Amino acid sequence: MAENATTTDERTMRRARRQALIDAGVNPYPIASEVTAHAAELDEKYAELADGTDTEDVVSVAGRIRALRKQGKVAFIVLEDVSGSIQLFCRHDVLGDEGWALLANLDLGDILGATGTVLRTRRGQLSVSPTSLTVLSKSLRPLPEKFHGLTDREVRYRQRYVDLIMNPEVRDVFRRRSQIISLIRRYMEAEGYMEVETPMMHAILGGANARPFVTHFNALDRDFYLRIATELPLKRLIVGGMERVFEIGRQFRNEGMDLTHNPEFTSMEAYCAYSDLEGMKRLSEGLFKAIAREVCGCEEGHEVVTFQGQQIDMSGTWASRPLAEIASECVGEHVDMDTPVEHLRELCERHGIEAQPSWGAGKLLFELYDELGEKTIVNPTFVCDYPEEVSPLSKRKAEDPRLTDRFELVIAGHEYANAFSELNDPVDQAGRFAEQVAAKGLGDDEAMGYDYDYVRALEYGMPPAGGIGYGIDRMIMLFCDQPAIRDVLLFPAMKPETITKADIEAQVAGVVTDNAAASVDAIAEDSEKVTAAAAEGPAALDAGIDRDAALALLAEHNHEEFHIEHGETVGGVMRQFALQMDPDNADFWEVVGILHDLDWEEHADDPVGHTVYAADLLRAAGGSEELVRVIQSHNSMNNPELPVPELPMEKVLFAVDELTGLIGAAVIMRPSKSVMDFEVKSLKKKFKDKRFAAGCNRDVIRQGAELCGWELDELFSRTIDAMKAIAPDRDTFGK
């Protein structure tokens, strides 16, 4: 990301002050510094110190300069350390000429050490009067100015170090995260569980249904999977006689990102021999209440926390409710596994839930709960008795084998834990593994492999056991009142940042090693893009083709109704985005959307040439170079010679092209055939089901969300809203 002129000038001046320190014999990056006190400790110790009082107590403090003000022979510096802020009351006569001269080369953001005596000024400010100052780290890059904390989410996540400097409340979230994880460990150990560590790399995919990350193990010359769950290794330990085990650790799932999902996440799985679901319920209640008391300050018996404006009451005994009971409340009549399939299908259609012909009673019942019921749950609830049809790896209930001995813990409309009475029949387990292998053979890349060793372990005998998995990151979100998983991950997954040659050159400027300048080309290729559209700034852009001409041009080169409808849809969606982001150029955005696939029908067999052919057609029709560039950018993943998306409209086009097709395909499956009752939750299900609209590239949609700096949920919501806004002018979004 190229620097703006102001930042570049400031960095140049800071480099000059760094050099001035070196020229004066001052090392701006010394090895260590003694710190004998922190700001909070001084505040507590000297709380009773009277105004205008000096002490002879000598302390050494250190921190980042957050404020610097000189008044004649006096200077005030505010240092911020991990505990808070402390003022340095600097006096020329105390520091001496050499120490006073140092102030001229200090900047906001520098890390400074100070040794001196404690005092309280006449205005009541606790301070340290330094007798010596030591530059511990010269800051060459200015902190953001005029901030009440960083507000750009992408910058916050990508440059978390700046976010932590600028926003003390963010530091507090991660302090509490550490506190919560520490408490979880202590709680589990107090309950008699032993923490263990199991491999991060698995030769066989298992423990959950998820798409894995694959790595190559050179020493064995074979591929391994980064683990998607710890279930199977932990249950091997139960076989081996370790009656209570747990593991907190990272899992890796090669899937999408949204408000509650990140490809790399932290979970805890726990297994207890001779236990069952009731034992897992007691464990969960006790753990969550302990966190509420210790981290959120709740009193015992009154564990109430606030999450996104909702009061979550964790006190008392938590409700346990059958899934069918919740579904019944939502549809206004009693439904269960004995309800005729035809009637369950009618209820789904009545509530706008698209039902597949192959679904049985269990799947239909689950969909009614999942679409209508889960989001209504506020206080902690164990949702029990999941149909076997949607729980293929769960132990069946003895009294009704159509249901399983499983619960999900739901709070504020989200799942926080998934628990089972663990399957310990090796014959049953072998059969289910074989079914998973068959599913993988049919193209299910989330299906598990056949784990011979795990079945062998069960053949030795595993005692009955209860098992549970918790999403630690979601728990942190709940107890820290954070809306998105990225807000509780120090370094969430991000698309790699584009670094230009100019960025590298600015960093190595002045480096005195041999061949430093010559190395710049090897460090980074020049990826700077200068576009006419960017040069125009806020001025209105001219496509050279108006909407009517664009529609006529689209129809001239496309004869299949689907392609014409797709162009019209993307055009309308682009206009809706422009009205929020770039209203002066809404006409331009719409023309871009209409014509983005102008040459697709005529050259569908040449994805590399897609938009290259269109460029000639656009120019011949009077289209501007700005129009050509924006349209070509959305095919850069197939043709590296084309410009990559950089402008907001280019990023949005990249994101919504495939997505509008997926939404259109989902909408025509609905009983209403309308987008007006279509919701994000339904889209997320279709997005995850790779067999549905298989031609829609999910990876491109994910990349588009990243380009725009949005979570998948936000992209989905915005695009659905845009399609609803243009729906009154359309009969359908696909056929």
C-alpha positions in Angstrom: 0.0 0.0 0.0 1.7 3.2 -1.2 2.3 5.9 1.4 0.6 9.3 1.1 2.8 12.4 0.7 2.2 13.6 4.3 3.3 10.3 5.8 6.3 10.1 3.5 7.5 13.6 4.5 7.0 12.8 8.2 9.0 9.6 7.8 11.8 11.6 6.1 12.0 14.0 9.0 12.0 11.2 11.6 14.8 9.5 9.8 16.7 12.8 9.9 16.2 13.0 13.7 17.3 9.4 14.0 20.5 10.3 12.2 21.0 13.3 14.5 20.8 11.1 17.5 23.5 8.8 16.0 25.7 11.8 15.1 25.4 12.9 18.7 26.6 9.6 20.0 23.2 8.3 21.1 22.2 4.8 20.1 18.5 5.0 19.3 18.0 1.2 19.7 20.0 0.1 22.9 19.9 -3.4 24.1 18.0 -3.1 27.4 16.6 -0.7 30.0 15.8 -1.1 33.7 12.2 -0.6 34.6 11.4 -0.5 38.3 7.8 0.7 38.2 4.7 0.9 35.9 2.2 3.6 35.7 -0.6 1.8 37.6 1.7 0.8 40.4 2.8 4.5 40.9 -0.9 5.6 40.8 -1.7 3.1 43.5 1.3 3.7 45.7 1.1 7.5 45.6 -2.7 7.9 45.6 -2.5 10.0 48.8 0.4 12.2 47.8 -0.6 15.8 48.2 -0.6 18.3 45.3 2.7 20.2 45.0 4.6 17.6 46.9 8.1 16.2 45.9 9.5 12.9 47.1 13.0 11.5 47.1 11.8 8.2 45.7 13.7 7.3 42.6 12.0 5.1 39.9 12.8 4.0 36.4 9.9 4.0 33.9 9.5 3.3 30.2 6.9 3.6 27.6 5.7 5.0 24.3 5.5 8.8 24.0 1.8 9.7 23.5 2.1 13.5 24.2 5.0 15.9 24.1 4.8 19.6 25.0 7.5 22.1 25.7 7.1 25.4 27.6 10.3 27.3 27.9 12.6 25.5 30.3 10.0 22.9 31.1 8.6 20.0 29.1 5.7 17.6 29.7 5.9 14.1 28.2 3.2 11.5 28.6 4.5 7.9 28.5 2.1 4.9 28.0 3.1 1.5 29.3 1.1 -1.7 29.5 -0.7 -0.6 32.7 -1.6 3.0 31.8 0.0 6.5 31.5 2.5 8.5 33.5 3.7 12.0 33.0 7.3 13.1 32.9 7.8 16.6 34.3 11.1 17.5 32.6 13.1 20.5 33.8 16.2 21.9 32.1 18.0 22.5 35.4 17.5 18.9 36.4 18.2 17.2 33.1 21.2 19.4 32.2 22.1 20.6 28.7 22.8 17.2 27.3 19.5 15.6 28.5 17.5 18.7 27.5 19.0 18.6 24.0 17.7 15.1 23.5 14.1 16.5 23.6 14.7 18.1 20.2 15.0 14.7 18.5 12.0 13.1 20.1 8.7 12.3 18.3 5.3 11.0 19.3 5.5 7.2 19.2 9.2 7.0 20.3 9.8 4.5 23.2 11.6 6.4 26.0 13.1 5.4 29.3 13.3 7.8 32.2 14.9 7.7 35.7 13.9 10.3 38.3 12.0 11.2 41.4 8.2 10.9 42.0 6.2 14.1 42.6 2.7 15.5 42.3 2.4 18.8 40.5 0.5 21.8 41.9 -2.3 20.9 39.5 -2.5 17.4 40.9 -0.8 15.4 38.2 1.3 12.5 39.5 4.6 12.7 37.6 8.2 11.6 37.4 10.9 14.3 37.3 13.6 12.7 35.3 17.3 13.2 35.9 18.1 11.1 32.8 16.3 10.2 29.6 17.1 7.2 27.3 15.8 6.7 23.8 14.9 3.0 23.7 13.4 2.9 20.2 13.1 5.7 17.6 9.8 5.6 15.8 10.2 6.2 12.1 6.5 6.0 11.2 4.0 8.4 12.6 1.0 7.1 14.5 -2.5 7.9 13.1 -3.6 11.4 14.0 -6.9 12.8 15.1 -8.1 9.4 16.1 -10.4 8.2 18.8 -9.0 4.8 17.9 -8.6 3.3 14.5 -11.9 2.9 12.6 -10.8 1.3 9.3 -11.5 -2.4 10.0 -9.1 -3.7 7.4 -6.2 -1.5 8.7 -7.1 -2.6 12.3 -6.9 -6.3 11.4 -3.9 -6.1 9.1 -1.8 -3.7 11.3 -3.0 -5.1 14.7 0.1 -3.5 16.3 -1.2 0.0 15.4 -4.7 -1.0 16.6 -3.3 -2.1 19.9 -1.3 1.2 20.3 -4.3 3.4 19.4 -7.2 1.5 21.1 -6.8 0.6 24.7 -10.1 -1.2 24.6 -8.7 -3.6 22.0 -5.7 -4.4 24.3 -8.3 -5.1 27.0 -10.1 -7.6 24.8 -6.9 -9.6 24.3 -6.0 -9.4 28.0 -9.4 -10.9 28.8 -8.9 -13.5 26.1 -5.8 -14.7 27.8 -7.6 -14.6 31.2 -10.4 -16.7 29.8 -8.2 -19.4 28.4 -6.2 -19.5 31.6 -9.4 -19.9 33.6 -10.6 -22.7 31.3 -7.4 -24.6 31.9 -7.7 -24.2 35.7 -11.4 -25.1 35.7 -10.8 -28.3 33.6 -7.9 -29.4 35.8 -10.0 -28.8 38.9 -12.6 -31.1 37.4 -10.0 -33.8 37.1 -9.2 -33.5 33.4 -5.7 -33.8 32.2 -4.5 -31.5 29.4 -2.8 -33.4 26.5 -1.3 -32.5 23.2 -2.1 -34.4 20.0 -0.6 -34.0 16.5 -1.2 -31.0 14.3 -0.6 -33.1 11.1 -2.8 -36.1 10.3 -2.2 -38.7 7.7 -5.9 -39.4 7.5 -8.6 -36.8 7.5 -11.1 -37.3 10.4 -12.9 -36.0 13.4 -15.2 -33.7 11.5 -16.7 -33.0 8.1 -14.7 -30.1 6.8 -12.4 -29.2 3.9 -8.7 -29.5 5.0 -5.5 -27.7 4.4 -2.9 -30.1 2.8 0.9 -30.0 3.3 3.6 -32.2 2.0 5.8 -34.1 4.5 9.2 -34.2 2.6 10.8 -36.9 4.9 7.9 -39.3 4.2 7.2 -38.0 0.7 3.4 -37.9 1.3 0.7 -35.4 1.9 -0.6 -34.7 5.4 -3.6 -32.8 6.6 -3.6 -29.9 9.1 -6.0 -31.1 11.7 -9.6 -30.1 11.5 -10.4 -31.6 14.9 -8.8 -33.4 17.8 -11.6 -35.9 18.4 -10.1 -39.2 17.2 -6.7 -38.9 18.9 -8.3 -37.9 22.2 -10.7 -40.8 22.1 -7.7 -43.1 21.5 -6.5 -41.9 24.9 -9.8 -42.8 26.5 -9.3 -46.3 25.1 -5.8 -46.2 26.7 -7.2 -45.6 30.2 -6.9 -41.8 30.5 -10.4 -41.2 31.8 -10.6 -37.5 31.5 -8.7 -35.6 28.9 -8.9 -32.2 27.1 -7.0 -30.2 24.6 -7.0 -26.5 23.7 -5.5 -25.8 20.4 -5.6 -24.6 16.8 -7.8 -26.3 14.2 -7.5 -25.5 10.5 -10.4 -25.7 8.0 -10.0 -24.6 4.4 -13.3 -22.9 4.3 -14.8 -19.4 4.2 -14.6 -16.4 6.5 -17.5 -14.6 8.1 -18.5 -13.0 11.3 -18.1 -16.2 13.3 -15.7 -18.3 11.2 -11.9 -18.0 10.5 -9.9 -20.7 8.7 -7.6 -21.0 11.7 -9.4 -21.1 15.0 -9.1 -22.3 18.6 -11.2 -25.0 20.1 -11.3 -27.1 23.2 -12.4 -30.7 23.1 -12.9 -32.8 26.2 -13.8 -36.4 26.8 -14.8 -38.1 30.0 -15.1 -41.9 30.4 -18.2 -43.3 32.0 -20.0 -40.0 31.4 -22.8 -39.0 29.0 -24.6 -35.9 27.8 -25.8 -35.0 31.3 -22.1 -34.8 32.4 -21.3 -32.6 29.5 -24.2 -30.3 30.4 -22.9 -29.9 34.0 -19.4 -29.3 32.7 -20.7 -26.5 30.3 -22.8 -24.8 32.9 -20.1 -24.7 35.5 -17.4 -23.5 33.0 -19.5 -20.6 31.5 -20.7 -19.4 34.9 -17.1 -19.4 36.2 -16.0 -17.3 33.3 -18.9 -14.9 33.9 -18.0 -14.5 37.5 -14.2 -14.1 37.2 -14.0 -12.2 33.9 -17.2 -10.2 33.8 -17.5 -9.6 37.5 -20.8 -11.3 38.0 -21.9 -12.5 41.5 -22.6 -16.2 42.0 -26.2 -17.0 41.3 -26.5 -13.8 39.2 -24.4 -14.6 36.1 -25.8 -12.1 33.6 -23.7 -10.8 30.7 -24.4 -8.4 27.9 -23.8 -9.4 24.3 -24.5 -7.0 21.5 -27.3 -5.3 23.4 -28.9 -8.5 24.7 -29.0 -9.6 28.3 -27.8 -13.2 28.6 -28.9 -14.8 31.8 -26.6 -17.8 32.7 -27.8 -18.2 36.2 -29.9 -21.2 37.4 -30.2 -24.5 35.6 -30.0 -24.2 31.9 -32.9 -25.3 29.7 -32.7 -28.6 27.8 -35.2 -28.6 24.9 -35.8 -31.2 22.1 -35.2 -29.8 18.6 -38.7 -30.8 17.6 -40.2 -28.8 20.4 -38.5 -25.6 19.3 -39.5 -26.3 15.7 -43.1 -26.9 16.8 -43.2 -23.5 18.5 -42.0 -21.8 15.3 -44.5 -23.3 13.0 -47.5 -23.1 15.4 -48.3 -26.8 15.6 -46.8 -30.0 17.0 -44.2 -31.6 14.7 -41.8 -34.5 15.3 -40.4 -37.5 13.5 -43.8 -39.0 13.2 -45.2 -36.1 11.3 -45.8 -37.1 7.6 -43.0 -36.0 5.3 -45.4 -34.4 3.0 -46.7 -32.1 5.7 -43.2 -31.2 6.9 -42.4 -30.3 3.3 -45.5 -28.1 3.1 -44.5 -26.3 6.4 -41.0 -25.7 4.9 -42.5 -24.2 1.8 -45.0 -22.1 3.9 -42.0 -20.6 5.7 -39.9 -19.9 2.7 -37.5 -22.9 3.2 -36.5 -24.6 0.0 -36.7 -28.4 0.5 -34.9 -30.9 -1.6 -37.0 -33.9 -2.8 -34.5 -36.3 -1.2 -34.9 -35.0 2.3 -36.6 -37.2 4.9 -38.5 -36.2 8.0 -35.3 -35.7 10.0 -33.7 -33.3 7.6 -37.0 -31.4 7.1 -37.5 -31.1 10.9 -33.9 -29.9 11.3 -34.4 -27.2 8.6 -37.5 -25.9 10.4 -35.5 -25.5 13.6 -32.3 -24.3 12.0 -34.0 -21.6 9.8 -36.7 -20.5 12.3 -35.8 -21.6 15.8 -32.1 -21.2 16.5 -32.1 -17.5 16.1 -34.9 -17.1 18.6 -32.8 -18.6 21.5 -31.3 -16.0 23.8 -30.4 -17.6 27.1 -28.2 -20.7 27.2 -30.1 -23.7 25.9 -29.1 -27.3 25.3 -30.9 -28.2 22.0 -31.2 -32.0 22.1 -32.5 -35.0 20.2 -31.0 -34.2 16.8 -32.3 -36.4 14.0 -29.9 -39.2 12.9 -30.3 -37.9 9.3 -28.3 -34.8 10.1 -26.0 -36.5 12.7 -24.5 -39.4 10.8 -21.6 -39.9 13.2 -23.6 -39.7 16.5 -24.7 -42.5 18.8 -28.4 -43.3 18.3 -30.8 -43.0 21.2 -31.9 -46.4 22.5 -35.5 -45.4 22.9 -35.8 -43.9 19.3 -32.9 -44.8 16.9 -34.2 -42.1 14.5 -32.8 -39.5 17.0 -29.2 -39.2 18.4 -27.7 -38.7 21.8 -26.4 -35.2 21.0 -26.9 -31.6 22.0 -25.7 -28.2 20.8 -25.4 -25.4 23.3 -27.0 -22.3 21.8 -26.7 -18.8 23.2 -27.9 -15.6 21.5 -28.8 -17.4 18.3 -25.4 -19.1 17.9 -23.9 -22.5 18.6 -21.1 -22.5 21.2 -20.6 -26.3 21.9 -21.5 -29.6 20.3 -21.7 -32.7 22.6 -22.3 -36.4 22.1 -22.6 -39.6 24.0 -19.6 -41.0 22.1 -20.0 -43.9 19.6 -17.9 -46.8 20.9 -19.2 -49.7 18.8 -16.3 -50.6 16.4 -18.5 -52.4 13.9 -20.9 -49.4 13.7 -17.9 -47.0 13.4 -16.3 -49.1 10.6 -19.5 -48.9 8.7 -19.9 -45.2 9.1 -16.3 -44.6 8.0 -17.0 -46.7 4.9 -20.0 -44.5 4.1 -17.8 -41.4 4.4 -15.3 -43.0 1.9 -18.2 -43.6 -0.5 -19.2 -39.9 -0.1 -15.7 -38.8 -0.8 -15.7 -40.9 -4.0 -18.8 -39.0 -5.1 -17.0 -35.7 -4.8 -17.5 -34.7 -1.2 -14.2 -33.1 -0.3 -15.3 -32.6 3.3 -15.9 -36.4 3.9 -13.6 -38.2 6.3 -11.2 -41.0 5.3 -11.3 -44.6 6.6 -9.2 -44.6 9.8 -8.2 -48.3 10.3 -6.1 -47.5 13.4 -9.0 -45.8 15.2 -11.4 -48.7 14.5 -8.6 -51.0 15.8 -8.5 -48.9 19.0 -12.2 -49.3 19.5 -11.9 -53.0 19.0 -9.9 -53.1 22.2 -12.9 -51.6 23.9 -13.7 -47.9 24.7 -15.8 -47.3 27.8 -19.0 -45.2 27.4 -18.0 -41.6 27.3 -19.3 -38.1 27.0 -17.5 -35.7 24.6 -17.8 -32.1 23.8 -16.2 -29.5 21.6 -16.2 -25.7 22.4 -15.5 -22.9 20.0 -13.1 -20.8 22.2 -13.1 -17.8 19.8 -16.9 -17.6 20.0 -16.7 -17.9 23.8 -14.3 -14.9 23.7 -16.7 -13.0 21.5 -19.5 -13.6 24.0 -17.7 -12.7 27.2 -15.9 -9.7 25.6 -19.1 -8.5 23.7 -17.4 -8.5 20.3 -19.5 -8.8 17.1 -17.0 -10.6 14.8 -14.4 -13.3 15.3 -11.7 -11.1 13.8 -12.1 -8.8 16.7 -10.9 -11.6 19.1 -8.1 -12.9 16.9 -4.8 -11.0 17.1 -3.9 -11.8 13.6 -7.0 -13.0 11.6 -6.7 -14.4 8.2 -6.2 -11.7 5.5 -5.6 -11.6 1.8 -1.8 -10.8 1.3 -1.2 -7.0 1.1 0.0 -5.5 -2.2 3.5 -4.0 -1.5 4.9 -1.8 -4.2 8.5 -1.2 -5.2 8.2 2.3 -3.9 7.2 1.0 -0.5 10.3 -1.2 -0.4 12.5 1.6 -1.6 11.2 3.9 1.1 12.2 1.4 3.8 15.7 0.6 2.5 16.5 4.3 1.9 19.8 5.2 3.6 20.7 1.6 4.4 24.5 1.4 4.3 25.0 -2.3 3.4 26.5 -3.2 0.0 24.1 -3.6 -2.9 21.0 -2.6 -0.8 19.6 -0.5 -3.5 20.2 -3.2 -6.1 18.3 -5.7 -4.0 15.1 -3.8 -4.2 14.0 -5.4 -7.5 14.6 -8.8 -5.9 12.6 -8.0 -2.9 9.5 -6.9 -4.7 8.4 -6.4 -8.3 7.0 -3.0 -9.1 3.2 -3.5 -8.8 2.2 0.1 -8.9 -0.8 0.8 -11.1 -1.5 4.3 -12.4 -5.0 4.5 -13.9 -6.8 7.3 -15.6 -9.8 6.6 -13.4 -7.8 7.1 -10.2 -6.2 10.2 -11.6 -9.7 11.7 -12.1 -10.2 11.6 -8.3 -13.8 12.4 -7.3 -14.8 13.7 -10.7 -17.6 11.8 -12.5 -16.4 9.1 -14.8 -17.5 8.8 -18.4 -18.1 5.2 -19.7 -18.5 6.5 -23.3 -21.6 4.3 -23.5 -24.9 5.0 -21.8 -27.2 2.4 -20.2 -29.5 1.9 -23.3 -26.5 1.5 -25.6 -24.9 -1.0 -23.1 -28.1 -3.1 -23.1 -28.2 -3.1 -26.9 -24.5 -4.0 -27.1 -25.0 -6.9 -24.6 -28.0 -8.2 -26.7 -26.0 -7.9 -29.9 -23.3 -10.3 -28.7 -25.3 -12.5 -26.4 -28.4 -14.5 -27.4 -28.9 -16.8 -24.4 -31.5 -15.2 -22.1 -29.5 -16.2 -19.0 -26.4 -14.2 -20.1 -28.5 -11.1 -20.8 -30.3 -11.4 -17.4 -27.0 -11.9 -15.7 -25.6 -8.7 -17.2 -28.8 -6.7 -16.3 -28.7 -8.1 -12.7 -25.0 -7.3 -12.1 -25.6 -3.8 -13.6 -28.5 -3.2 -11.2 -26.5 -4.5 -8.2 -23.5 -2.4 -9.2 -25.7 0.7 -9.3 -27.0 -0.1 -5.8 -23.5 -0.4 -4.4 -22.5 2.8 -6.2 -25.4 4.7 -4.6 -23.8 4.0 -1.2 -20.1 4.2 -2.1 -19.7 6.5 -5.2 -23.1 8.1 -6.1 -21.6 10.5 -8.6 -20.5 7.5 -10.7 -23.6 5.3 -10.4 -24.2 5.4 -14.1 -20.7 4.2 -14.8 -20.9 1.4 -12.2 -24.1 0.2 -13.8 -22.7 0.1 -17.4 -19.7 -1.8 -16.0 -22.0 -4.4 -14.5 -24.1 -4.7 -17.7 -21.1 -5.2 -20.0 -18.7 -7.1 -17.7 -19.3 -10.4 -19.5 -19.9 -8.9 -23.0 -17.7 -11.5 -24.8 -18.4 -14.5 -22.6 -21.0 -16.2 -24.8 -18.9 -15.9 -28.0 -15.6 -16.9 -26.3 -16.7 -19.2 -23.4 -14.1 -21.7 -24.3 -11.2 -19.2 -23.8 -11.2 -18.0 -20.1 -7.8 -16.4 -20.6 -9.1 -14.3 -23.5 -12.3 -13.3 -21.6 -12.5 -9.5 -21.5 -9.5 -9.2 -23.9 -12.0 -9.7 -26.8 -14.4 -7.4 -25.0 -11.9 -4.6 -25.0 -12.0 -4.3 -28.8 -15.9 -4.5 -28.8 -16.1 -1.8 -26.2 -13.7 0.5 -27.9 -15.5 0.1 -31.2 -18.7 1.1 -29.5 -17.2 4.2 -28.1 -16.3 2.8 -24.6 -13.7 4.7 -22.6 -10.4 3.3 -21.5 -11.6 3.6 -17.9 -14.5 1.3 -18.8 -12.2 -1.2 -20.5 -9.8 -1.3 -17.5 -12.5 -1.9 -14.9 -14.1 -4.7 -16.9 -10.8 -6.4 -17.6 -9.8 -6.3 -13.9 -12.5 -8.9 -13.0 -10.8 -11.6 -15.0 -7.3 -11.0 -13.6 -7.4 -14.4 -11.8 -7.5 -16.1 -15.2 -5.1 -13.8 -17.1 -2.2 -12.3 -15.1 -1.6 -9.8 -17.9 -4.8 -8.0 -17.0 -5.0 -5.3 -14.3 -5.9 -6.5 -10.8 -8.9 -5.0 -9.0 -7.8 -1.8 -7.2 -10.6 0.7 -7.4 -13.7 0.2 -5.2 -15.9 -0.5 -8.2 -13.4 -3.1 -9.5 -13.4 -4.9 -6.1 -17.1 -4.9 -5.9 -17.5 -6.2 -9.5 -15.0 -9.0 -8.7 -17.1 -9.9 -5.6 -20.6 -9.8 -6.9 -20.2 -11.3 -10.4 -20.2 -15.0 -9.2 -22.3 -14.2 -6.1 -25.3 -12.8 -8.0 -25.4 -16.0 -10.0 -25.4 -18.1 -6.8 -28.2 -16.0 -5.3 -30.2 -16.2 -8.5 -29.9 -20.0 -8.5 -30.9 -20.2 -4.9 -33.9 -17.9 -5.4 -35.5 -19.9 -8.2 -35.4 -23.0 -5.9 -37.6 -21.2 -3.4 -41.4 -21.7 -3.3 -41.9 -18.0 -3.7 -39.3 -17.7 -6.6 -38.6 -14.3 -5.1 -35.5 -12.7 -3.6 -37.7 -10.5 -1.3 -38.0 -13.2 1.4 -34.4 -14.5 0.9 -32.0 -14.3 3.8 -28.3 -14.5 4.5 -28.7 -17.7 6.4 -30.2 -19.5 3.4 -27.4 -18.2 1.2 -24.8 -19.4 3.6 -26.2 -22.9 3.4 -26.1 -22.9 -0.4 -22.6 -21.4 -0.4 -21.4 -24.3 1.8 -23.1 -27.0 -0.4 -20.6 -27.2 -3.2 -22.9 -29.5 -5.2 -25.5 -26.7 -5.5 -24.7 -24.4 -8.4 -21.3 -26.0 -8.7 -20.3 -23.7 -11.5 -20.3 -20.7 -9.1 -16.7 -20.3 -7.9 -16.8 -20.0 -4.1 -13.1 -19.1 -3.9 -13.6 -16.1 -6.2 -16.5 -14.9 -3.9 -14.2 -15.3 -0.8 -11.5 -13.3 -2.6 -14.0 -10.6 -3.5 -15.0 -10.2 0.1 -11.4 -9.9 1.1 -10.7 -7.3 -1.6 -13.6 -5.2 -0.3 -12.5 -5.6 3.3 -15.8 -7.2 4.3 -16.8 -10.4 6.1 -18.6 -12.9 3.9 -21.8 -12.2 5.9 -21.5 -8.5 5.1 -21.0 -9.1 1.3 -23.9 -11.6 1.3 -26.2 -9.1 3.1 -25.2 -6.1 0.9 -25.7 -8.1 -2.3 -29.0 -9.6 -1.3 -30.2 -6.1 -0.3 -29.1 -4.7 -3.7 -31.0 -7.5 -5.5 -34.1 -6.7 -3.4 -33.8 -3.1 -4.3 -33.9 -3.9 -8.1 -36.4 -6.8 -7.7 -39.5 -4.7 -8.5 -38.2 -4.1 -11.9 -37.5 -7.8 -12.6 -39.5 -10.9 -13.2 -36.8 -13.3 -12.1 -33.0 -13.5 -11.5 -32.4 -16.8 -13.4 -34.0 -19.8 -15.0 
